[in-house]
Amino acid sequence: METGAERRRAAGAGLVTGVAGYLTSVHVHHAIEPLSGVVSMVVGITIPLALSLTLFVIAAFLLVGTVNGSALRVGSWCLLGVIAAGITGMLITLSQVSEGSVVTDLPYLISNIGTYGAIGGIVVGAYDARQREVSGRLDEERKRARNLSTRLSVLNRVLRHDIRTNVTIIKGHANHIRRGEKDPGEAAAVIIDQADDLHELSEEARRVESHLSGTRRRQPIDVAAELRDIVADLESEFPAADIEADLPEHAVALASPMLDSALEHLVRNGIEHNSDDPSVDIEVSNHADEVTLEVEDDGPGIPPMEVQVLDRGKETAMQHTSGLGLWIAKWVVEASGGELELEQRNPGGTRVQVHLPGNYP
């Protein structure tokens, strides 16, 4: 299937080819007629013909995409250069005629001027394309810096909150042991669980930091296979949970290497923020050019304020989410070139839809 970028390349190359074909045919026809003098031959035929033939080479470069998607812009500037130069040549000619001068070979004169205009248009177009490319990269870098700042702020807030909570629980049970207020074995088990949570939080933060650095590229990932492993692990961890998964044999998406973490958070949220016997339904489907995942639970639902915060993409002191899981899912999906949507179910529960680009040749 031809993409928009390919069509623009073809259109740009077509414009330059059309201009080159017209100018070359005029110059070749001119070359057949005898000219007197070496200077007339060089200036009137040889140089314009060489330049018009050069336009064919430029058109070939545009077609193979050597100008990074700006072929149509360069081709348009080439056509504009021909038109502007042609109009300029005609105005000069009319001025000379009005002064009584005799102008011969007017079509060839206009074509020669138009050839220089076409080359000038190519130069201006290439410069314009380059400037736009640099400007686009700067805009992307500024956007990436803003996103990184926002995400680090969210990560910092959540880590400080979770670490403070875990440390408070650990200190409380350690004091119970010291004062003999609780069974040492039970208190020690709680301390170990909280220490394990801190370790997991540290590992999660390390993975998020690696993800935020932007050093990892997208890769083909079988969403169905990842979810089978995730469901098996969560069924073992939460035996009371009812997890129904409708998965195809394969559903390969082009996604971030952290996609498994995002998928686990989405399913885990539906279990942990729910009743004692939670129910979670998972469905994955392949479409023409994307993989769609839908996770539904029957819990109390995500507070509307948290949904608004996630949609907005940043937190404030008064408006923030209760954890890091949904943020990680959102960031990973967006890094995969996909989209995450949250929806409240009626009468209760949450529906999460994830759209990921399919890994198609």
Secondary structure, DSSP 8 states (H G I E B T S, - for coil): ---HHHHHHHHHHHHHHHHHHHHHHHHHHHHHS---SHHHHIIIIIHHHHHHHHHHHHHHHHHTTTTTT-HHHHHHHHHHHHHHHHHHHHHHHHHHHHTT-----HHHHHHHHHHHHHHHHHHHHHHHHHHHHHHHHHHHHHHHHHHHHHHHHHHHHHHHHHHHHHHHHHHHHHHHHHHT-S-HHHHHHHHHHHHHHHHHHHHHHHHHHHHHTT----EEEEHHHHHHHHHHHHHHH-TT-EEEEE--S--EEEE-TTHHHHHHHHHHHHHHTS-SS-EEEEEEEE-SSEEEEEEEE-SS---HHHHHHHHHT---SSS--S-SHHHHHHHHHHHTT-EEEEEE-SSS-EEEEEEEEB---
